[in-house]
């Protein structure tokens, strides 16, 4: 019998799907799938690091899409919940889909299926809430921005809404909990990161806020962005790249809420 393994991936959705592909292809006895920065090794369990390969991720995603669009939505949304153990839960779910041939043949009363549906619905509600209630602030140079600290990693889900409804302005939606954001430049949306430590250090003398809770942190970031040139931050201090094609395709063609 093959030794049990923990698969380690980079934390991205493509990386997770690559892990699923590897597990099936190599017939690995997977006991857990973990992000490399959150590793909790078993005492006698071997680990295997998975390198993200988009073509392998696409094969898994296409296989799921052929069975059910609803399953695609549940898997992606539940993954973005970042719930501890979500990777292994989704792996078991995908195993069941493959074994049964269709999610329609899976017992909806199954605790695992119920949990995934619940998490997906929670993420969907937070997504809808952000799209409905979030309002832009304006920086000193006229760039629009929103600073958030959401419970779930929902920025990939709201990009289509904000791009469609606010295409007439340059904007940033920044998640300070995960330290990345979406930057729209009138043409495309890019992922961006900022030096959060540097900003907080500069923020404190601006408004003399004590960083004791989420509200004060967000207020500090809002103060910093409102009083500084966002355009200069974008051009000089950001490492940007386009949203992964796999996720863009899901947002544009498969979004269901």
C-alpha positions, -999 to +999 in steps of 0.1 A: +000+000+000+013+034-009+024+056+019+000+084+030+009+119+018+001+155+025+001+176-007+015+211-004+004+238-029+009+276-033-026+286-020-040+295-055-071+279-069-051+267-099-026+252-075-054+234-056-068+220-089-032+209-099-030+190-066-063+172-074-049+163-109-017+149-093-036+129-067-057+112-094-029+108-119-004+093-094-031+075-074-018+091-042-033+082-009-040+118+002-045+125+039-046+162+035-040+191+011-024+222+027-011+256+017+027+257+019+026+287+043+002+268+067+018+234+069+009+211+098+027+179+091+017+145+105+043+127+126+048+099+101+032+114+070+053+122+039+047+155+021+048+162-016+051+198-030+028+205-060+039+230-086+010+248-102+004+239-138-025+257-154-030+230-181-035+204-154-058+226-135-079+232-166-083+195-172-098+191-137-120+222-141-132+211-175-140+176-161-161+192-134-178+215-158-189+186-180-208+172-150-224+203-134-221+241-135-236+242-100-208+219-088-183+244-103-198+273-084-200+254-051-164+242-054-150+276-063-170+296-038-164+271-010-126+272-017-127+310-013-142+306+021-107+297+033-123+274+059-096+252+077-096+218+060-116+230+029-091+215+005-095+180+018-133+184+020-134+195-017-111+167-027-135+142-012-164+159-029-147+158-063-138+121-057-175+115-052-185+134-083-160+114-104-172+081-089-209+088-093-205+104-127-227+134-118-234+155-087-271+147-093-264+112-080-249+125-047-270+125-016-277+161-007-283+151+029-247+140+031-229+160+057-200+168+034-223+180+006-243+200+030-212+217+044-199+226+009-233+241-001-235+260+031-200+275+027-207+284-009-239+302+000-222+321+028-195+333+003-222+342-022-240+363+004-209+382+013-202+388-024-236+402-030-234+424+001-201+439-011-215+446-045-246+462-031-232+483-002-196+492-009-190+528-019-159+543-034-138+569-017-117+593-037-080+600-034-062+633-037-055+626-073-091+616-082-086+578-082-114+558-066-108+532-040-124+508-015-105+493+015-120+461+029-112+433+053-138+406+043-143+374+061-139+355+029-116+359-001-143+374-023-124+399-044-121+375-074-159+372-074-167+410-074-144+420-102-170+415-129-196+436-111-173+466-105-158+464-139-192+465-155-207+492-134-177+515-128-159+513-161-158+551-163-132+555-136-098+542-124-103+523-092-088+500-066-105+476-043-079+465-017-082+436+008-060+445+038-065+412+055-049+393+025-028+422+013-038+422-023-062+442-044-079+447-078-067+476-099-088+488-129-071+511-154-100+517-177-091+487-198-082+456-177-083+445-141-049+435-125-039+420-092-018+443-071+000+443-038+013+471-015+039+474+012+013+473+040+040+477+068+053+508+051+018+523+047+008+516+083+040+533+095+032+563+074-005+563+084+000+566+122+014+601+122-013+611+097-043+605+119-028+593+153-051+562+153-042+533+175-044+500+156-066+481+180-094+468+158-104+462+122-123+495+120-094+516+129-071+498+105-095+504+077-099+540+087-061+544+087-058+529+052-086+552+040-068+582+054-036+572+037-052+566+003-073+598+005-043+619+012-018+604-012-015+599-049-028+564-057-016+568-093+020+571-081+017+541-059+004+521-089+031+532-113+061+530-089+055+505-061+033+477-074+039+443-088+009+436-110-002+408-131-035+399-148-060+377-131-054+340-138-072+330-171-089+301-154-105+324-128-114+351-154-132+325-175-152+314-145-162+349-136-172+358-171-189+327-183-198+305-152-207+329-125-238+319-106-251+334-074 
